[in-house]
Amino acid sequence: MDKSKIKKIVLAYSGGLDTSIIIPWLKENYNNPEIIAVAGDVGQNDELEGLEEKAIKTGASKLYIEDLTDEMVDDVIIPSMQMGASYEQYLLGTAFARPIIGKRLVEIAKKENADAICHGCTGKGNDQVRFELAIKRFAPDMPIIAPWREWDIKGRDEEIDYAEKHNVPLKISRETNYSKDKNLWHLSHEGLDLEDPANEPQYEKPGFLEMGVSPLAAPDKATYVTIDFEKGVPVAVDGEKMKASDVIRKLNKLGGENGIGLLDIVENRLVGMKDRGVYETPGGTILYKAHQLLEMITLDKDTAHMKTKLAVDFADLLYNGKWFSPLREALSAFVTKSQEYVTGTVKLKLYKGNIITSSITSPHSLYSEDLVTFEESSYDQTNATGFINLWGLPDTVLALREQGKL
């Protein structure tokens, strides 16, 4: 890449530690180009406060704040939830936002006639892949700048040193310098004491959790919630109609108050290393559970089992940055068809980190009390004799061969 030809750069900007110092670093190392910062609003709320002032103060010429929340929810989160996709228990919070942000980066770069797109992802993580695959899908010839793969900064302490030297304001200290990612769906925590899996997360420490409370601090009384679905899409909470993003907001509040959705795992990153992360996903955990319960009575066995198998592949594609791939699109078509009869209401009881099933109802239920009852029913139990004889015929033939009777 000829740095002298890079006159205008679009930067994926969050205002966090990495992207805050990237603006002055680009100015110093790329012949003082114009920096256009782009922040994707994916529901991180307070993290957007004062962002424009900070971006301009540190050297950007302008800041776009793009409202991408509903697009992320409707186009990525809901289809993934319908599939039941999770990656090693992780409900894909960071991965949900990246393809949508990456696509918008390209749109703004084209609008601004930018010479390159820059991101603040490290060379160790998954996000560099997610961003760059989205960029390559919509602008295959666009140069991509990844400072973490260029500069001589070795870690987050040195990043803070650089920020202090260049008068870049930070909201963190060296003691609270967790690597976090927040959006409507989740909040992730990595780094510091969490880098050692032997250390217990400080759930009870004030300020550690942001989307909810520890189960130990949750109320001693259970909270009931009902969720209505239409064709696999959540449409109401406690009888109140609302769009899907507002469903998540409502469930985040209820789940957070009851200590729901904490996950502590060591996951296998795409780049080959294991990484320990602590995740807060209160509303998403409730939504996944409610949808799964509704499918138990509305999906036929073959579709349900196939969907469970494909969910692993779907989650891998999303986690590994291949959202805009033909295979993912084909799997989404399968998911959409599978949701044709996933309509109904699920009632749950939330209590100290637990989600307890209360009731499931659907106008399209495949559950028949008449068929399954232990009492008198229309089912003819003598039919089982012929079924078992045919189903067990291969085993019978094997036994006959072993006994020399064939």
N, C-alpha and C positions, 0 to 999 in steps of 0.2 A: 504494500500500500504506500503510495506516494503521499506523504503527509502534507506536502506543500500544496496539493490539489484539494485538500479537505478544507473548505471555507465555511461550511455550515453543517452542524451536527445536531441531529435530533436525539435527545437523551431520555431514556426511560427513567423517570425521576420520582422517588418516593419521599425525599427529604430525610431519609435515614442516613446513617453514618457513611455508607459506601457512596451513595449518589451525591451526598453533600460535598464530599471532597473531590469528586470526579470533575465537577465544573471547573475549579481552579486548575486541576491537574491537566485537563484538556487544553485550557488556555496556555499553560506553560509548555506543553509537549506537542501540540499540534498547530503551532504558528498562529496562536490567538484567533481561533475560529469563532464564528457566532454559534452560541449554544441555545437551542430551543428545547426547553424542558417540557416533558409530557408526563403528567400524573394521571394514572387511571383510577378513577373513583369506583372502587369495587366494594364499598361499604365499610371502609376503615374509619369513617367519621372524624374523630378528633385529630387524627394524624394529618388531616388536610388543612387544619387551622394554621394560618400564617405561612403557608407553603409558598405562595407567590412572592411575598416580601423576601423570604429567605432565598428563593431561587434567583431573584433579581440581584439581591445584595451580594451573592456569591459569584455573580458573573453571567447569568443567563440573560438573554435579551427579552425573553417572554416565557410564560408558562401556560400550557394548556392543561386544564383540569377536565378530563373527559368522563362523563357519567356513564359508566359501563355496567352498573350493578344489575339492572334487569336483563341486559343481554347475557351476562355471565350466568345468571340464575336460569333464565328460560332456555338458553341455547346449550349450556354445558351442565349445570348442576342438576336440573330436573331429569334430563335423559340419563345421566349417570346414576342418579338415585333410582330411577325406574329399572335400570339394569341391575342395581344392587352392587355397583362397582366399588370396591375398596382395595387398597394396595397394602397387603400385610397388616390389615386392621385399620390402616390410615385412611381417613375419609377424604383425602385428596384436596384439602383446602387450598394450598398454594397452587397446585397443578390446575385447579379449576380456573383461576384468573389469568394465567399466563398466555394461553392462546388468544384470548380476547384482547388483552393489552398489546401483545405482539402485532396483531392484525391492525389495531388502531395506530400503532407507531408507524407502520408502513404507510397508512393513509395520510397521516400528517406529514411524513417525510416527502411524499410525492407532492402534496399540496404546497409545501414550503420549498420545493426544489432542493432538498438537502443532499449533501454529498456522502453522508454516512449516518448510520444509526449506532448509538452507543448504549450499553447496559452495564449495570454494576454487579453482575453475578460473579461469584468466585469461580476459579477453575476447578474447584472440587465438587461443585454441587450439580443439581439437576436443572436449575432454572436457566442456566446458560444454554442448555440444549433446547428447552422449551421455547425460549425467546427466539433463538436463532433459527429453529426449524419453522416457526411461524413467519419470520421475516423472509426466509428463503422461499417459502410457499407463495408469497405475494409479491416479493421483489427479489428474484434470484440473483440479480447482478448488484444489489446494494452492498457496499462495503460495511462490515460490522466491526466496531471497536469494543474490545473487552479489556479495560484497563487492568483488571486483576491478572490477566495473562501477559501483561506488558511491564507494569511498573515494578519497582524494587521494594515496595512496601510488603512487609512479611506477615503482618497480622493486625488485629483490631487495636492493640495498644499503639502501634505505629500509625494507624489511621487517625487515632485521636491526637497524637503528636502533630501530625500534618494539619489537622483541622485547627488546632490551637495556634500553630504557626501562621496559618493563613486567615485567622479570625473568622472561621466558619462556626456559627452557633450550633450547639448540640443540645439535645434534650436528655442525654444520657450521661452517666459517669462511668469511670472504669469499673466500679463495683456493680453497676446495674446494666452492664454492657452485654446483655443477652442478644443473640441474633434472633429477631422476631419478624414474623410476617403476619399481617392482619388483613382480613377482609370480612365481608358479611357472614361468611360461613364459619370462619375459624380464627384462632390465633395460635401460632407455633412459637416454641421456645427452644433455642439451641445455644450451646456454648457454656462458658464459665464452669460451674460445678457440675452441670449436666453432661459434660464431656466424659465423665467417669460414670459408667452404669452402676457402680457401687453406691453412688450418692442418691439418697432419696430426694425427689423434688420437694421444694419448700412450699407446698400447697397452703400451709397455714400462715406463712409469712406475709404480712400486709404488703400489698402491691404486686405480689408475684402473679396471682391470677387476675385477669382483667375482665373476662366475660362471665364470671360466676364466682362461686365460693367452693371451698372444700366440702365434700360430703359431711365432714365432721361439724361444719358450721351451718349446715342446711337445717331448715325447720324440722321440728319433731312431728309435724303433722303432714300427711300426704297431700299433694296437689293433683286433682283430676283435670285432664284435658282431652277434648275430642277434636279429631282432625277429619275433615271431609275430603274425599278424593273424587275426581271425575276423570276417567280414563288415565289413571295413574298420576294425575297432576293434583297437588294439594290446592284446594280452593277456599277452605274456611277453617277457622279455629274457634271452637266453642260456639259454633253456629253463625259466626260473623264472617261474611264473605270478604275475601281480600285477595290481592295478587300474590303470586308465589313468593316474591321477595319479602312482602310484609308478613306472610306466614312464617318465614324463617326468622324475621325480627321478633315476632311474638313468641315463637318457641325458644329463641335465644334467651329471652327474658325469663320465661318460666323454667327452662332447663338450667340456666345459670343460677337462679335462686335456689334450686334444689340439688346443686352439685352434680348435674348430669354432664356427661361428655368429656371426661378427662381421660387421656390416653398417654401412656408412657411406653415407648417402644424403641427398639434398635432395629432400624430398617436397612434394607439393602439398596443403596443408591445406584443409579444407572451407571455412574462412572466406576463402580467396582468396590467402593469401600462401604463399611457399615457406619451408620450414623445414629446417634441417640437423639430423639426429639420428644418433647412433651407438648401435647396438643389439647386445646380447648375447642370443642365442637358441640356446644349444648343443643342448639336447635337442630343441627344436622343429624345428630345421633338419634334424637326423638323422631325426626322425619323418616330416616332410614328404617327404624324399627316399625313405625306405624305402617309404612308402605309394604314392608315384608309381611306383616301380619295380614293385611288385606289381601295380598296375593295368595296367602295360604288357602283362602276359601274361594278365590275367583280364577286361579290359573289351573289348567289341567296338568297332570303329572309330567307328561313329556316336555311341555313347554317350560314348566318350572325347573325341571332338572337341566334342560339345555341352557336355560338362562343362567343358572348357577355356574355352569362350565364356562360360558362365554363371558361372564362377568370378570373372570380373571384376565382374559385377553383384553377386554375393554379397559379395565383399570391399568393394565400394563401400557397400552397405547397412550392413554392420557398421562400417566406418570412419566413416560419416556418421551413426551413432547410430540407425539404423532396424532394430535387431535385432528388436524386437517389432512387426514389420509383416507384413501378409498376404503380401506378395511373398516376404519372407525365409522365412516358414513354408512357402510353396509350393515354393521352391527346396530347402529342407531335405527335403521329401517326395521330390523327385526324387533327391537325394543318397542318401537311405536306400535307395531302390529300386536305385540304381546299385551299391550295395555288396553285393548279394546273394551274389556269387561272389568277392568280394575277400578270400579266405582263403588263407593260405600263410605262407611264411617267407622273410625277406630277410636276407642276410648282407652286412655292410658292413665296409670297412677304413677306419679313421680315421687320418689322418696329417698332422700339421702344418697344420691348417685345411682339409684336403681330405677329402671323403667319396668313397671309391672302391667301386664295385660289385664284390662278390665272387660272389654267387649269388642266384638267385630261384627259388623252387619253389612250386607250388600244385597241389592236387588238382583245381582247376577251370581249369587253364591252357588257353588257346585256342591256344597255340603248338604246332605240329605239326612235329617234325623230319622226319617222313616227307614232308610236303608241301613243305617248304622246302629240303631237302637238295640238294646239287649232284650227289649220287650217284643211282642208280636209285631211283625211287619210284613210288607208285600214281597220281601226278598225270599226266594226259594233256596234254602240252605243246601238242598240236595244237589244243586248245580255245581257245588264245589268239588264233588267227587270226580266228575268228568274233567273238570279244569285241572285238578291236581294230577290225574292220570296222564293227561297230555303234557302238562308242564314238566312232569317228572319222567317222561318217556326216555329222554337221553340217559338219565341216571339208571333207569331200569335196564336199558340195553347194555350199558357198561357192566352192570352187575352180572347180567346173563352171560356176557363174554368171559368175565373172570371166572365164572362157575362152569364154563364149558357147555352151556345150554343153548348157544346160538346155532 
